[in-house]
Amino acid sequence: MTREQADELAGQLAAVSDRACKLEQEFSQRELSEAPSPGAWSAADNLMHLTLASQALIPRMTKTLGKLAEAGQRSEGRSKPDWVGRFYAWALEPPVRFKARAPRPFVPPAGTLADAALPVFLAAQERLRALVDQSVGLDLAGRRVPSPVSRFVRYNVCSVFHVLAAHQRRHLWQARRAALAVRESAGAEREAPRP
């Protein structure tokens, strides 16, 4: 991976972090912590889901990048995601094209509060940006990583970063929509005529 490519990926992760912080500025803690409907995720739930996904990927990526470095799998050129990663990243980009149920390990705990979800999300983002930096000069197409969702799905290390960034954009989009729905619901309740 080239330095330019790493900077581009790090910039995508930083943009997601900025969007998450802007949610806290735009919406109240209640709007961010409350689910818009029964069974739906709140904005805070979406952030916690992203944190759980990152926490599952960080050890895998750390180990894989270490193996690439030890094996001397280096490259001065741009790394490219494989077709599986490109397709998966495309499918995850917002707006949401399809809905999928999150596997149990990635379902946020009930009652997640925004003021607790944002700091752990931002801490995970810092660790991911460090992994992107560690990837400079490595041949990220040279090794496959199993998906944390299914051991039957594997894609190259470059793909992991692209899928991760798309997944984050998807859930930040969903988080904002959830907070807006809570705000609109509260406004409609205030405007409803009293019997």
N, C-alpha and C positions, 0 to 999 in steps of 0.2 A: 504494500500500500504506500502510495506517495504521501508526502507531507501535505500537499494540496488536497488530496482526497480525504486525509484524516481531518484536516481543518474543516472541510465541507461537512463531514459527518458530525464532528464536534459541534459545529454551528447548528445543525439540525436538532441535536439534543439540547443545546442551549436555548433554542427558540421554543422548544416544548416546555422547558423549565420556566421561561419567561411567561408563556401563556398560562401556566399553572399559577404563577404568582399574581398575574393580572386577574385571575378568577377571584382571588382573595380580596382584591381591591374593588372589583365590580359588584360582588355579591356579599350578602351577610353570611355569618357563620351558619345561621339556620337554613338559608337558601342552599348553601353548599352541602350541608349535612343531612338534609331531609330528602327522602326518596320522592320523586314526583308522583308515584302511584304504587300500590302494593305490589311487591315482587320486583320492582324496578330498582336500579342502582342510583344512588345519589351521586353528585359530583365527587364527594369524598370517597365513595366506594370505587369510582373509576380510578382515582389516584392510587388508592390502596391496591387495586388489582394490578396496576402498572408496577407498583413497588414489588409486589409478590412475583411478578414475571421477571423483573430485573434481578431480584434476589436468587431466583432459580438459575438465571443465565450467567451471572457474574462468576461463580466458581467454575462452571464449565468453560467459559471463555478464558479465564485466567489459566486454567490447566492446558487448554488447547494452544493458546498463544505461547506458553512456556515450551510446549512440545515442538512447535514450529521453530522457535529460536534455537532450542537444543539440537534439532535435526539440521540446522543451517538452511532451512527453507526460506530463503530471502529473495526479494525482488525489488528492483528499482522502479518498476512500472506500476501502472494502475492495476488494482485488483478488481475483478469483475464478479458480481453475483452470478450464481448458476441459474438455470431456467426455473428450478423449483422456487428458489428465493425470490426471483423477479416476479413470478406469478403470485406468490403468497404476499409479497409487499404490495403489489398492485391491488390485490383483493382486499387488503386491510385499509387502504387509504380512504379517508372520508370524502364524501358522505358515505355512510354505511350502505353497502349494496346487499348484504345478507347478514342475518343474525346467526350467531352460534353460541351455544351454551358453554360457559367457561368450565374447564375441568375443576374438580373440587379443590385441589391445592391452590388454585388461583382465584377462588371466590373470597372476596373480602369479608372479614368478620362483621356480624350484624352490629349496627350502631356505630359505625366508623364516623368519627367527627373530623371536620375539615381541619381544625387547628392541630390535630394529631397526624392527619394523613399527609399534609403538605411537607413538613420537615423531613419525614422519612423518605418521601418521594425525591426530594431535592438531594438528600444524601446519596441515594442510589444513583441519581443522575451524575453526581460527581465521580463515583466509582466507574460508571460506564464511560465517561469522558476520559478517565485515566487509561482504561483499556483501549480506547481508540488511539490514544497517544502511544501506547505500548506497541501498537500494530504497525507503526511506520517502519517500512523496510522489510516487512514480512510478506511472504507469498500467501495471502489469505484464501486463494483458490486451491491451495495445496492440501487442505485438510477439511474433512466434513465433521459437522457437529450434529448430534441428535437433537431434535426439537424437544423442549421440555414438555410439550403437549403430547407427543407420540414418539416412541422410540423407533417407529417404522418410517418416520419422516426425518431425513437428514439433508442438510444443505451446507454449502461451504461457509467458511468463517466470514467472508465478505457479505454473504447473504444475510447472516445473522444480524449484522448492524443495520442493514436496509430494512429487514422485516421488523426489527425492534423500533426503528424510527417511525415506520408507517403505523405500527400498532399503537405507539404513543400518540401520534396525531389523531388517530381514530378515537381513542378514549378521551383525549382532551376535548375533541368536538362533542362527544357524547356527554362529557361532564358539563360543558357550557349549556347544552340543550336541557339537561336535567335541572340545572339551577334556574334557567329561564322558565321552565315549566312550573317549578315550585313558586317562583315570583308571580307568574301569571295566575296561578291557582289562588294565591293569597289575595291578589287584586280582585279577582272575580268574586271571591267570598265577601270581600268588603263592599262590593258594589251590588250584591244580590239584595233584592227588596226583602225587608223583614215581614214575616206573616203577622 
